[in-house]
Amino acid sequence: MKAVWTGSIGFGLVNIPIKMYSAVEDSTLDLDMLDKKGLANIKFKRVNENTGKEVSWENIVRGYFVKAKNKYVVLDKVDFEKASPEKTKHIEIAQFVEETEIDSTYFEAPYYLSPDKTGIRAYCLLRDALKKTGKAGVGLFVMHNREHVCIIKVLGDVIVLNRIRFAQEIRSPKDLKIPTTKSKPAEVKMAVNLINQLSSKFDIKKYKDDYTAKLMKIIAAKSKGKAVEYKPMKVVHSNTKDLMEQLKASLSPRKKAS
């Protein structure tokens, strides 16, 4: 596993040198874009807008267009570090909170944190303290030239950093036409019964990426020149608009078994 970020994490005067690793991997198939005629790969080039010529990576820089002066200001690696040198190499836990206080809307990406040899004791200390208190740490750090807010928590024996979104990145639902109609008490009671009937302990292992697996079967079949049977899904609308009837049917043993 290759580290995606190297630095340190600290709380109070305790400093822990760590390496960060992505905790996820994409389960989707790596499909190439091809020319329909001849199935040649489609390649994308970095082209100079003025000359039309391809530009190599070593000659590409990043810049910000200043409208008032009608020109670009070019930034290099040192400029990004100057903006916040401590956050490019260090994550300072600013506070500890209950994990349930953070709405799931803010969660973005998880990473595993592993200690360097000199930080093993401090790493274990933070891990065990988080376990005992049930708390999560909140901090800021810079990765890929962008500042991120994160929470630090424990999963088993591993400290996990979850990158979360800033409040300003979450859109307001005020422009949506959300109904304010109140449900009938009898319907709510029946819906609660249905929820209770379908409730069980959450186990992520029960959920598999079946779509990718089925797509692989189609690819295997087509590679052998075999036809793939396909029955398009038909959306069947209920014969009744009576919510109570739909709820009763959902709760019936026959419906549950199917």
C-alpha positions in Angstrom: 0.0 0.0 0.0 1.4 3.4 -1.0 1.2 6.4 1.3 -0.7 9.3 -0.1 0.4 11.8 2.6 3.2 11.9 5.1 3.5 14.2 8.1 2.3 14.2 11.7 -0.7 14.4 13.9 -0.8 16.1 17.2 -3.1 16.7 20.3 -1.8 19.0 23.0 2.0 18.6 23.1 1.8 15.0 21.9 3.2 14.7 18.3 2.8 11.5 16.2 4.7 11.1 12.9 2.3 9.2 10.6 1.7 8.1 7.0 -1.7 8.2 5.4 -3.1 5.5 3.2 -6.4 5.5 1.2 -8.9 3.2 2.9 -10.9 2.6 -0.2 -10.5 1.3 -3.7 -12.8 1.7 -6.7 -14.8 -1.4 -7.5 -16.0 -0.2 -10.9 -14.5 -1.8 -14.0 -11.7 0.1 -15.8 -13.3 0.6 -19.2 -11.3 2.2 -22.0 -12.7 4.7 -24.6 -12.4 3.3 -28.1 -12.9 4.4 -31.6 -16.0 2.6 -32.9 -14.1 2.0 -36.2 -11.2 -0.3 -35.5 -11.5 -0.1 -31.7 -8.3 2.0 -31.3 -7.8 3.6 -27.9 -8.9 7.2 -27.6 -6.1 9.4 -26.1 -6.4 12.8 -24.5 -3.6 15.3 -25.0 -2.7 18.5 -23.1 -2.7 21.0 -25.9 -1.6 24.7 -26.0 -4.7 26.7 -26.8 -2.8 29.2 -28.9 -0.4 26.9 -30.8 -2.4 23.7 -30.9 0.8 21.8 -29.9 1.0 19.2 -27.2 2.6 20.3 -23.9 4.6 17.9 -21.7 3.9 17.6 -17.9 7.2 19.3 -17.0 6.2 22.4 -18.9 2.8 22.7 -17.2 2.3 25.2 -14.3 -0.7 26.2 -12.3 -2.0 29.7 -12.3 -4.9 32.0 -11.1 -6.5 34.5 -13.5 -6.7 38.0 -11.9 -9.5 39.7 -13.8 -8.6 43.2 -12.5 -5.1 42.9 -14.2 -6.2 40.6 -17.0 -3.3 38.3 -16.4 -2.4 35.0 -14.8 -0.4 34.7 -11.5 1.6 31.5 -11.6 2.0 29.4 -8.4 4.6 26.9 -7.6 5.0 24.2 -4.9 6.7 26.6 -2.5 3.8 29.1 -2.9 1.3 26.5 -1.7 3.5 25.7 1.3 3.8 29.4 2.2 0.0 29.7 2.4 0.0 27.2 5.3 3.3 25.5 5.9 2.2 23.8 9.2 -0.9 22.3 7.6 1.0 20.8 4.7 2.9 18.5 7.1 0.9 18.5 10.3 -2.7 17.7 11.5 -3.4 19.4 14.8 -6.5 18.1 16.6 -8.3 21.3 17.5 -11.1 19.7 19.5 -12.8 16.4 20.4 -16.5 15.7 19.7 -19.1 12.9 19.8 -19.0 11.3 16.4 -22.8 11.3 16.3 -22.7 15.2 16.3 -21.3 15.1 12.7 -24.0 14.7 10.0 -23.2 12.0 7.5 -23.7 14.6 4.7 -20.3 16.0 5.5 -18.4 12.7 5.1 -16.2 12.5 2.0 -13.3 10.0 2.1 -11.6 7.7 4.7 -7.9 7.1 5.2 -5.9 4.8 7.4 -3.2 6.3 9.6 0.0 4.3 10.4 2.8 5.5 12.7 6.5 5.7 12.0 8.7 3.7 14.3 9.3 6.8 16.5 5.6 7.4 16.9 4.3 3.9 17.9 3.8 4.6 21.6 2.1 8.0 21.0 -0.1 6.4 18.2 -1.2 3.7 20.6 -1.9 6.2 23.3 -4.2 8.3 21.0 -5.9 5.2 19.8 -6.6 3.8 23.2 -7.7 7.2 24.6 -10.2 7.6 21.7 -11.5 4.1 22.3 -12.0 4.8 26.0 -13.8 8.1 25.5 -15.7 7.2 22.4 -14.7 10.6 21.0 -13.5 11.7 17.6 -10.9 14.4 17.0 -11.4 17.3 14.5 -8.6 19.0 12.7 -7.4 20.7 9.5 -4.7 19.7 7.0 -3.6 20.4 3.4 -3.5 17.7 0.7 -3.2 18.2 -3.0 -2.8 21.9 -2.6 -6.2 22.2 -0.8 -7.2 22.5 2.8 -9.5 19.9 4.3 -11.3 19.5 7.6 -11.2 16.0 9.0 -12.3 13.8 11.9 -10.0 11.2 13.5 -11.5 8.1 15.0 -10.7 4.5 15.8 -11.7 1.4 13.8 -10.5 -1.7 15.5 -6.8 -1.1 16.2 -6.4 1.5 13.4 -6.8 5.2 13.6 -8.9 6.4 10.7 -9.0 9.9 9.3 -12.2 10.8 7.6 -12.0 13.8 5.3 -15.2 15.8 5.6 -16.6 18.7 3.7 -16.7 22.3 4.9 -20.1 23.8 5.7 -20.0 26.1 2.7 -19.6 23.1 0.4 -23.1 21.8 1.3 -25.8 23.2 -0.8 -28.9 24.6 0.9 -32.2 22.8 0.1 -34.1 26.1 0.3 -34.7 26.2 -3.5 -36.3 22.7 -3.5 -40.0 22.4 -3.4 -40.3 20.2 -0.3 -43.9 19.2 0.6 -45.2 20.2 4.0 -48.2 17.9 4.0 -48.6 16.0 7.3 -49.1 12.3 7.2 -52.1 10.6 8.7 -51.4 9.1 12.1 -52.7 5.7 11.1 -50.4 5.7 8.0 -47.4 6.7 10.2 -48.2 3.9 12.6 -48.4 1.4 9.8 -45.1 2.7 8.2 -43.4 2.4 11.6 -44.5 -1.2 11.8 -43.0 -1.8 8.4 -39.8 -0.2 9.4 -39.6 -2.3 12.5 -40.3 -5.4 10.5 -37.4 -4.7 8.1 -35.0 -3.6 10.9 -31.9 -5.6 11.7 -28.3 -5.0 12.8 -26.3 -3.3 10.1 -23.7 -5.4 8.4 -21.9 -3.8 5.4 -20.7 -7.3 4.2 -24.3 -8.1 3.2 -24.1 -5.5 0.5 -22.1 -6.5 -2.6 -21.3 -4.7 -5.9 -23.5 -7.0 -7.9 -23.6 -4.7 -10.9 -19.9 -5.0 -11.6 -20.0 -8.8 -11.1 -22.9 -9.1 -13.6 -21.1 -6.8 -16.0 -18.1 -9.1 -15.9 -20.3 -12.1 -16.7 -21.6 -10.2 -19.8 -18.0 -9.4 -20.8 -17.0 -13.0 -20.4 -19.9 -14.2 -22.5 -19.4 -11.7 -25.2 -15.7 -12.6 -25.4 -16.7 -16.1 -26.3 -19.2 -14.9 -28.8 -22.2 -16.0 -26.7 -25.5 -14.1 -26.7 -26.5 -12.6 -23.4 -30.1 -12.9 -22.3 -31.7 -9.6 -21.3 -35.1 -8.8 -19.9 -35.6 -5.1 -19.5 -37.1 -4.0 -16.2 -40.7 -2.8 -16.3 -41.8 -0.3 -13.8 -45.2 -1.6 -12.5 -47.3 1.1 -10.9 -49.6 0.2 -8.0 -53.2 -0.3 -8.9 -54.2 1.9 -5.9 -53.1 5.2 -4.6 -54.3 4.3 -1.1 -51.2 4.4 1.0 -52.8 2.3 3.7 -53.5 -0.5 1.3 -49.9 -0.4 0.0 -48.6 -0.5 3.6 -50.8 -3.4 4.5 -49.7 -5.3 1.4 -46.0 -4.6 2.3 -46.6 -6.0 5.8 -48.3 -9.2 4.6 -46.3 -12.5 5.1 -46.5 -13.3 1.4 -45.0 -9.9 0.4 -42.2 -10.3 3.1 -41.3 -13.8 1.8 -41.0 -12.5 -1.8 
